[in-house]
Amino acid sequence: MKRLNGKVAIVTGSTSGMGRASAILFAKEGAKVVVTGRNESRAQEVVNEIKEAGGDAIYVIADTSKKEDLDKIVDETLKAYKTVDILFNNAGSLSLSPFMEIKCDEWEKSFKVNVDAALILTKKVAPIMKAKGKGVIINTSSVAGLMGYHGFVGYVTSKHAMSGLTKSMAIELGPEIRANAICPGAIETAMLDSVGGVSAVQAMVDKSPLKRAGTPEDIATVALFLATDDSSFITGQLIRVDGGVDI
Ligand SMILES: NC(=O)c1ccc[n+]([C@@H]2O[C@H](COP(=O)([O-])OP(=O)(O)OC[C@H]3O[C@@H](n4cnc5c(N)ncnc54)[C@H](OP(=O)(O)O)[C@@H]3O)[C@@H](O)[C@H]2O)c1
């Protein structure tokens, strides 16, 4: 029995990295998946891969910093699949400016993509989930949503906000809806490549008990756990998936 049979899942930021791996895994487990991102060719590739494996998926091209695009994600989902059971707020934007250098537009973009989109999308799908008596929200925060790091003030602050947002969602949207956040450590994706890849975080990896960076699949399997009833008594949690750094 597939674990997400009959479920409809929106995965933001699923044209790449951990969102892509999660969309593919959710579809393999029977979910109808809505793939989103700004890059149409990569979105099409993910949908093709899902369909070639016998799954069901559509893509919606959307910039999650734009309110009208967030409306489009939910509208297209309902048009194709009539409902939403799982929302994975995973799209994220990295901001690399230190405190004294960050400009307002970079700060605002961090919040729009990393926090506001999750608030807006969740407000749109929560009434549907409440009416069904069940729903799951999964947010991607970060280890940078749990502790400070030098040189990433927009990212660190917005990811801390995502952690707080997750707790507020869990408290205010229960008992029908469970909301949890995954806090990844260093994961081998395009985002990590943009700051120099695994070699840029080698010191962190070396002092971690598992001595490796994570893979997108390491995150996807945790997202699947949070999406299913296997985690039915877990809500409001910030779950580190980081190979044990800083324990
Ligand atoms: N990799 C790490 O080490 C790490 C660690 C902790 C947390 N995270 C978080 O994990 C999440 C996934 O990142 P990843 O590592 O898998 O990176 P990735 O491979 O670069 O994927 C990022 C995804 O977010 C989407 N995205 C970014 N900005 C967007 C926007 N304005 N509108 C719509 N989609 C947007 C991208 O889609 P398009 O390019 O198609 O728009 C892409 O699908 C992010 O929230 C990130 O902050 C990553």
PDBQT file of the ligand as one rigid body, heavy atoms in Angstrom, charges set to zero:
ROOT
HETATM    1  N1  LIG A 301      21.049  23.231   0.741  1.00  0.00    +0.000 N 
HETATM    2  C1  LIG A 301      21.233  23.500   2.010  1.00  0.00    +0.000 C 
HETATM    3  O1  LIG A 301      22.348  23.269   2.542  1.00  0.00    +0.000 OA
HETATM    4  C2  LIG A 301      20.104  24.056   2.841  1.00  0.00    +0.000 A 
HETATM    5  C3  LIG A 301      20.272  24.083   4.240  1.00  0.00    +0.000 A 
HETATM    6  C4  LIG A 301      19.222  24.546   5.026  1.00  0.00    +0.000 A 
HETATM    7  C5  LIG A 301      18.038  24.954   4.449  1.00  0.00    +0.000 A 
HETATM    8  N2  LIG A 301      17.906  24.928   3.091  1.00  0.00    +0.000 N 
HETATM    9  C6  LIG A 301      16.603  25.312   2.543  1.00  0.00    +0.000 C 
HETATM   10  O2  LIG A 301      16.088  24.246   1.772  1.00  0.00    +0.000 OA
HETATM   11  C7  LIG A 301      15.136  24.742   0.827  1.00  0.00    +0.000 C 
HETATM   12  C8  LIG A 301      15.395  24.133  -0.526  1.00  0.00    +0.000 C 
HETATM   13  O3  LIG A 301      16.659  24.564  -0.996  1.00  0.00    +0.000 OA
HETATM   14  P1  LIG A 301      17.676  23.601  -1.769  1.00  0.00    +0.000 P 
HETATM   15  O4  LIG A 301      18.883  23.472  -0.936  1.00  0.00    +0.000 OA
HETATM   16  O5  LIG A 301      16.969  22.384  -2.230  1.00  0.00    +0.000 OA
HETATM   17  O6  LIG A 301      18.108  24.567  -2.963  1.00  0.00    +0.000 OA
HETATM   18  P2  LIG A 301      17.865  24.569  -4.521  1.00  0.00    +0.000 P 
HETATM   19  O7  LIG A 301      18.254  23.260  -5.112  1.00  0.00    +0.000 OA
HETATM   20  O8  LIG A 301      18.537  25.805  -4.995  1.00  0.00    +0.000 OA
HETATM   21  O9  LIG A 301      16.283  24.717  -4.640  1.00  0.00    +0.000 OA
HETATM   22  C9  LIG A 301      15.635  25.906  -4.307  1.00  0.00    +0.000 C 
HETATM   23  C10 LIG A 301      14.228  25.827  -4.842  1.00  0.00    +0.000 C 
HETATM   24  O10 LIG A 301      13.524  27.000  -4.445  1.00  0.00    +0.000 OA
HETATM   25  C11 LIG A 301      12.945  27.578  -5.581  1.00  0.00    +0.000 C 
HETATM   26  N3  LIG A 301      12.874  29.028  -5.445  1.00  0.00    +0.000 N 
HETATM   27  C12 LIG A 301      13.835  29.882  -5.017  1.00  0.00    +0.000 A 
HETATM   28  N4  LIG A 301      13.390  31.143  -5.080  1.00  0.00    +0.000 NA
HETATM   29  C13 LIG A 301      12.124  31.093  -5.570  1.00  0.00    +0.000 A 
HETATM   30  C14 LIG A 301      11.137  32.054  -5.867  1.00  0.00    +0.000 A 
HETATM   31  N5  LIG A 301      11.349  33.368  -5.686  1.00  0.00    +0.000 N 
HETATM   32  N6  LIG A 301       9.956  31.633  -6.345  1.00  0.00    +0.000 NA
HETATM   33  C15 LIG A 301       9.717  30.317  -6.546  1.00  0.00    +0.000 A 
HETATM   34  N7  LIG A 301      10.599  29.348  -6.272  1.00  0.00    +0.000 NA
HETATM   35  C16 LIG A 301      11.789  29.740  -5.800  1.00  0.00    +0.000 A 
HETATM   36  C17 LIG A 301      13.809  27.160  -6.755  1.00  0.00    +0.000 C 
HETATM   37  O11 LIG A 301      13.027  27.134  -7.949  1.00  0.00    +0.000 OA
HETATM   38  P3  LIG A 301      13.329  28.008  -9.273  1.00  0.00    +0.000 P 
HETATM   39  O12 LIG A 301      14.797  28.187  -9.379  1.00  0.00    +0.000 OA
HETATM   40  O13 LIG A 301      12.715  27.169 -10.373  1.00  0.00    +0.000 OA
HETATM   41  O14 LIG A 301      12.573  29.265  -9.050  1.00  0.00    +0.000 OA
HETATM   42  C18 LIG A 301      14.199  25.738  -6.349  1.00  0.00    +0.000 C 
HETATM   43  O15 LIG A 301      13.206  24.834  -6.775  1.00  0.00    +0.000 OA
HETATM   44  C19 LIG A 301      15.240  26.258   0.902  1.00  0.00    +0.000 C 
HETATM   45  O16 LIG A 301      14.191  26.763   1.710  1.00  0.00    +0.000 OA
HETATM   46  C20 LIG A 301      16.572  26.477   1.600  1.00  0.00    +0.000 C 
HETATM   47  O17 LIG A 301      16.619  27.720   2.254  1.00  0.00    +0.000 OA
HETATM   48  C21 LIG A 301      18.908  24.502   2.278  1.00  0.00    +0.000 A 
ENDROOT
TORSDOF 0
